[in-house]
C-alpha cells in the first residue's frame, strides 16, 4: 500500500512549525554523535538540515562550500569534529535550539 504523503516532507513540515519537534531532532543527532553512532547521526543531520535551513544557508553561515557539506553528511561522509560543531552551532542558531552537553555519573559504572 503506497503512503499518502512523503515521509521526509511530513518531517520537514513539522520541523518548520513545531519548535519542540525541531529541538528533539537536533537533540537526537547530538546524542547519536556522542554515543558513537556517527553514521546514523550524519543521515539524521542531513535530514534536519534539509527540513530546516537547507544546505545553501548552512554553507553561507558556516563558510564551508555546499558541496563539501553535502559530502560530509553523505553516506560515506567523514567530517572532522570541528565541522560537526560548526554545523550543529549553525543549525542551533537557525532553528532556535540551544544544544547543551552535560555529564552524569553512571550509577552502575565502576569508579576508576
FIGU-342055 format. One record per atom (N, C-alpha, C): residue in one letter; x, y, z. Coordinates in steps of 0.001 Angstrom, whole numbers, padded with zeros to 6 digits, always signed. Layout:
KEVEX r       X       Y       Z
KEVEX A       X       Y       Z
...
END
This chain:
KEVEX r       X       Y       Z
KEVEX X +000832 -001172 +000000
KEVEX X +000000 +000000 +000000
KEVEX X +000882 +001243 +000000
KEVEX X +000721 +002149 -000949
KEVEX X +001557 +003345 -001016
KEVEX X +001200 +004326 +000095
KEVEX X +002217 +005055 +000530
KEVEX X +001988 +006101 +001517
KEVEX X +001288 +007276 +000847
KEVEX X +000453 +007947 +001578
KEVEX X -000257 +009075 +001000
KEVEX X +000578 +010349 +001003
KEVEX X +001576 +010444 +001909
KEVEX X +002447 +011606 +001963
KEVEX X +003892 +011151 +002055
KEVEX X +004766 +011921 +001485
KEVEX X +006189 +011642 +001570
KEVEX X +006647 +011868 +003017
KEVEX X +007323 +010871 +003580
KEVEX X +007751 +010933 +004974
KEVEX X +008659 +012134 +005228
KEVEX X +009635 +012357 +004350
KEVEX X +010554 +013478 +004549
KEVEX X +009825 +014816 +004500
KEVEX X +008844 +014932 +003622
KEVEX X +008065 +016172 +003558
KEVEX X +007254 +016361 +004833
KEVEX X +006732 +015277 +005360
KEVEX X +005966 +015353 +006607
KEVEX X +006859 +015820 +007746
KEVEX X +008053 +015241 +007841
KEVEX X +009002 +015639 +008885
KEVEX X +009408 +017101 +008692
KEVEX X +009696 +017486 +007454
KEVEX X +010104 +018865 +007172
KEVEX X +008997 +019847 +007549
KEVEX X +007768 +019535 +007214
KEVEX X +006658 +020421 +007558
KEVEX X +006511 +020560 +009064
KEVEX X +006635 +019461 +009767
KEVEX X +006501 +019525 +011222
KEVEX X +007683 +020274 +011841
KEVEX X +008884 +020055 +011300
KEVEX X +010067 +020743 +011824
KEVEX X +009945 +022251 +011653
KEVEX X +009316 +022691 +010578
KEVEX X +009142 +024126 +010343
KEVEX X +008129 +024760 +011292
KEVEX X +007183 +023968 +011778
KEVEX X +006091 +024545 +012557
KEVEX X +006102 +024193 +014037
KEVEX X +006907 +023222 +014443
KEVEX X +006866 +022725 +015817
KEVEX X +008261 +022825 +016453
KEVEX X +008438 +023828 +017313
KEVEX X +009740 +024073 +017935
KEVEX X +010215 +022889 +018777
KEVEX X +009318 +022246 +019496
KEVEX X +009705 +021096 +020325
KEVEX X +010170 +019933 +019454
KEVEX X +009541 +019760 +018323
KEVEX X +009942 +018701 +017389
KEVEX X +011328 +018997 +016829
KEVEX X +011584 +020270 +016460
KEVEX X +012919 +020661 +015969
KEVEX X +013970 +020370 +017020
KEVEX X +013675 +020737 +018260
KEVEX X +014628 +020506 +019345
KEVEX X +014896 +019018 +019526
KEVEX X +013857 +018200 +019432
KEVEX X +014030 +016751 +019584
KEVEX X +014881 +016174 +018451
KEVEX X +014700 +016670 +017229
KEVEX X +015504 +016195 +016103
KEVEX X +016979 +016518 +016314
KEVEX X +017257 +017759 +016692
KEVEX X +018642 +018186 +016901
KEVEX X +019254 +017441 +018086
KEVEX X +018484 +017250 +019146
KEVEX X +018974 +016517 +020321
KEVEX X +019334 +015079 +019952
KEVEX X +018512 +014446 +019148
KEVEX X +018770 +013063 +018726
KEVEX X +020066 +012968 +017933
KEVEX X +020300 +013932 +017052
KEVEX X +021552 +013963 +016280
KEVEX X +022744 +014082 +017225
KEVEX X +022681 +015052 +018129
KEVEX X +023796 +015270 +019058
KEVEX X +024040 +014045 +019929
KEVEX X +022979 +013414 +020407
KEVEX X +023134 +012229 +021252
KEVEX X +023764 +011084 +020468
KEVEX X +023369 +010901 +019225
KEVEX X +023960 +009833 +018415
KEVEX X +025435 +010082 +018145
KEVEX X +025817 +011336 +017969
KEVEX X +027237 +011655 +017796
KEVEX X +027996 +011282 +019064
KEVEX X +027465 +011686 +020220
KEVEX X +028128 +011389 +021489
KEVEX X +028169 +009889 +021780
KEVEX X +027166 +009161 +021315
KEVEX X +027121 +007711 +021523
KEVEX X +027995 +006939 +020534
KEVEX X +028573 +007651 +019561
KEVEX X +029428 +006986 +018579
KEVEX X +028685 +006435 +017372
KEVEX X +027392 +006732 +017279
KEVEX X +026601 +006293 +016129
KEVEX X +026647 +007369 +015051
KEVEX X +027864 +007653 +014580
KEVEX X +028085 +008777 +013684
KEVEX X +027402 +008573 +012337
KEVEX X +027416 +007367 +011811
KEVEX X +026784 +007110 +010511
KEVEX X +025283 +007441 +010561
KEVEX X +024639 +007022 +011626
KEVEX X +023213 +007326 +011801
KEVEX X +023034 +008834 +011989
KEVEX X +023884 +009436 +012801
KEVEX X +023782 +010868 +013075
KEVEX X +023943 +011693 +011807
KEVEX X +024844 +011286 +010917
KEVEX X +025062 +012046 +009688
KEVEX X +023812 +012042 +008816
KEVEX X +023162 +010891 +008711
KEVEX X +021924 +010811 +007941
KEVEX X +020837 +011668 +008564
KEVEX X +020738 +011614 +009887
KEVEX X +019751 +012431 +010585
KEVEX X +020063 +013917 +010406
KEVEX X +021338 +014249 +010515
KEVEX X +021744 +015646 +010386
KEVEX X +021420 +016168 +008991
KEVEX X +021675 +015375 +007979
KEVEX X +021336 +015743 +006601
KEVEX X +019832 +016011 +006479
KEVEX X +019028 +015130 +007072
KEVEX X +017579 +015308 +007026
KEVEX X +017138 +016574 +007767
KEVEX X +017757 +016852 +008912
KEVEX X +017395 +018044 +009690
KEVEX X +017779 +019314 +008924
KEVEX X +018953 +019302 +008312
KEVEX X +019369 +020464 +007519
KEVEX X +018387 +020693 +006380
KEVEX X +018054 +019618 +005659
KEVEX X +017095 +019745 +004553
KEVEX X +015729 +020220 +005038
KEVEX X +015323 +019779 +006214
KEVEX X +013999 +020126 +006738
KEVEX X +013935 +021536 +007308
KEVEX X +015077 +022123 +007613
KEVEX X +015051 +023420 +008276
KEVEX X +015710 +024499 +007419
KEVEX X +017014 +024631 +007485
KEVEX X +017672 +025766 +006842
KEVEX X +018127 +025501 +005418
KEVEX X +018343 +024255 +005061
KEVEX X +018839 +023943 +003720
KEVEX X +020347 +024117 +003630
KEVEX X +020938 +023484 +002641
KEVEX X +022390 +023484 +002509
KEVEX X +022948 +024822 +002023
KEVEX X +022180 +025585 +001258
KEVEX X +022668 +026900 +000818
KEVEX X +022874 +027822 +002012
KEVEX X +021886 +027889 +002890
KEVEX X +022000 +028738 +004079
KEVEX X +023072 +028214 +005031
KEVEX X +023172 +026892 +005151
KEVEX X +024202 +026311 +006009
KEVEX X +025592 +026677 +005497
KEVEX X +025779 +026610 +004186
KEVEX X +027069 +026976 +003587
KEVEX X +027387 +028446 +003846
KEVEX X +026401 +029304 +003688
KEVEX X +026606 +030732 +003923
KEVEX X +026957 +031005 +005381
KEVEX X +026318 +030294 +006295
KEVEX X +026540 +030506 +007723
KEVEX X +027883 +029961 +008187
KEVEX X +028259 +028778 +007708
KEVEX X +029484 +028133 +008177
KEVEX X +030727 +028536 +007391
KEVEX X +030530 +029023 +006173
KEVEX X +031678 +029339 +005319
KEVEX X +032259 +028109 +004646
KEVEX X +031582 +026989 +004776
KEVEX X +032012 +025735 +004133
KEVEX X +031192 +025574 +002852
KEVEX X +031840 +025266 +001729
KEVEX X +031095 +025117 +000480
KEVEX X +029974 +024076 +000587
KEVEX X +028881 +024365 -000099
KEVEX X +027709 +023491 -000080
KEVEX X +028067 +022060 -000463
KEVEX X +028864 +021891 -001508
KEVEX X +029212 +020533 -001949
KEVEX X +030016 +019797 -000885
KEVEX X +030875 +020513 -000177
KEVEX X +031651 +019883 +000904
KEVEX X +030733 +019447 +002038
KEVEX X +029767 +020308 +002379
KEVEX X +028821 +019966 +003437
KEVEX X +028000 +018738 +003050
KEVEX X +027539 +018713 +001816
KEVEX X +026734 +017576 +001361
KEVEX X +027560 +016294 +001362
KEVEX X +028814 +016403 +000980
KEVEX X +029705 +015240 +001001
KEVEX X +029944 +014770 +002435
KEVEX X +030180 +015714 +003346
KEVEX X +030412 +015383 +004757
KEVEX X +029243 +014616 +005355
KEVEX X +028037 +015039 +004998
KEVEX X +026852 +014445 +005592
KEVEX X +026272 +013320 +004740
KEVEX X +026987 +012945 +003686
KEVEX X +026553 +011857 +002818
KEVEX X +026853 +010499 +003423
KEVEX X +026463 +009434 +002725
KEVEX X +026639 +008071 +003233
KEVEX X +028094 +007699 +003529
KEVEX X +029030 +008279 +002802
KEVEX X +030450 +007988 +003030
KEVEX X +031163 +009154 +003701
KEVEX X +030391 +010056 +004293
KEVEX X +030958 +011244 +004911
KEVEX X +031804 +010934 +006132
KEVEX X +032804 +011769 +006330
KEVEX X +033703 +011613 +007471
KEVEX X +034134 +012995 +007950
KEVEX X +033176 +013786 +008480
KEVEX X +033505 +015157 +008872
KEVEX X +034388 +015195 +010112
KEVEX X +035219 +016225 +010181
KEVEX X +036015 +016453 +011381
KEVEX X +035091 +016926 +012492
KEVEX X +035533 +016751 +013710
KEVEX X +034740 +017183 +014866
KEVEX X +034450 +018677 +014790
KEVEX X +035416 +019452 +014332
KEVEX X +035226 +020894 +014203
KEVEX X +034112 +021237 +013234
KEVEX X +034038 +020489 +012129
KEVEX X +032968 +020726 +011162
KEVEX X +031612 +020356 +011742
KEVEX X +031550 +019246 +012473
KEVEX X +030285 +018867 +013111
KEVEX X +029841 +019948 +014097
KEVEX X +030792 +020468 +014841
KEVEX X +030482 +021534 +015785
KEVEX X +029937 +022769 +015092
KEVEX X +030568 +023156 +013986
KEVEX X +030099 +024322 +013210
KEVEX X +028699 +024096 +012672
KEVEX X +028458 +022898 +012161
KEVEX X +027152 +022573 +011597
KEVEX X +026091 +022607 +012683
KEVEX X +026374 +021971 +013816
KEVEX X +025398 +021953 +014913
KEVEX X +025132 +023362 +015455
KEVEX X +026188 +024167 +015552
KEVEX X +026019 +025537 +016043
KEVEX X +025143 +026343 +015079
KEVEX X +025435 +026267 +013782
KEVEX X +024652 +026996 +012783
KEVEX X +023200 +026523 +012783
KEVEX X +023026 +025222 +012872
KEVEX X +021683 +024654 +012899
KEVEX X +020936 +025113 +014141
KEVEX X +021628 +025141 +015272
KEVEX X +021014 +025592 +016515
KEVEX X +020586 +027042 +016449
KEVEX X +021436 +027894 +015893
KEVEX X +021095 +029311 +015769
KEVEX X +019894 +029476 +014839
KEVEX X +019911 +028782 +013722
KEVEX X +018825 +028922 +012747
KEVEX X +017494 +028405 +013281
KEVEX X +017540 +027297 +014001
KEVEX X +016295 +026676 +014465
KEVEX X +015851 +027164 +015835
KEVEX X +016725 +027911 +016517
KEVEX X +016382 +028370 +017855
KEVEX X +016584 +027295 +018909
KEVEX X +017384 +026282 +018583
KEVEX X +017660 +025182 +019504
KEVEX X +019047 +025389 +020099
KEVEX X +019122 +025442 +021420
KEVEX X +020393 +025594 +022121
KEVEX X +020828 +024217 +022616
KEVEX X +021968 +023764 +022124
KEVEX X +022466 +022436 +022489
KEVEX X +023354 +022571 +023719
KEVEX X +023067 +021758 +024740
KEVEX X +023829 +021765 +025977
KEVEX X +024289 +020342 +026255
KEVEX X +025570 +020184 +026554
KEVEX X +026084 +018873 +026933
KEVEX X +026315 +018862 +028437
KEVEX X +025986 +017750 +029064
KEVEX X +026264 +017624 +030497
KEVEX X +026640 +016177 +030771
KEVEX X +027441 +015999 +031777
KEVEX X +027881 +014664 +032165
KEVEX X +027105 +014221 +033391
KEVEX X +026770 +012950 +033417
KEVEX X +026092 +012369 +034561
KEVEX X +026879 +011161 +035026
KEVEX X +026900 +010956 +036325
KEVEX X +027568 +009793 +036867
KEVEX X +026688 +008567 +036601
KEVEX X +027276 +007561 +035986
KEVEX X +026558 +006319 +035718
KEVEX X +026617 +005467 +036980
KEVEX X +025521 +005292 +037636
KEVEX X +025481 +004589 +038916
KEVEX X +025982 +003153 +038840
KEVEX X +025819 +002515 +037670
KEVEX X +026255 +001114 +037562
KEVEX X +027690 +000985 +037058
KEVEX X +028380 +002114 +036822
KEVEX X +029756 +002052 +036351
KEVEX X +030712 +001982 +037537
KEVEX X +031826 +001314 +037312
KEVEX X +032846 +001226 +038355
KEVEX X +033654 +002517 +038376
KEVEX X +034001 +002972 +039560
KEVEX X +034860 +004157 +039689
KEVEX X +036267 +003747 +039337
KEVEX X +036968 +004639 +038701
KEVEX X +038344 +004357 +038283
KEVEX X +039307 +004809 +039332
END
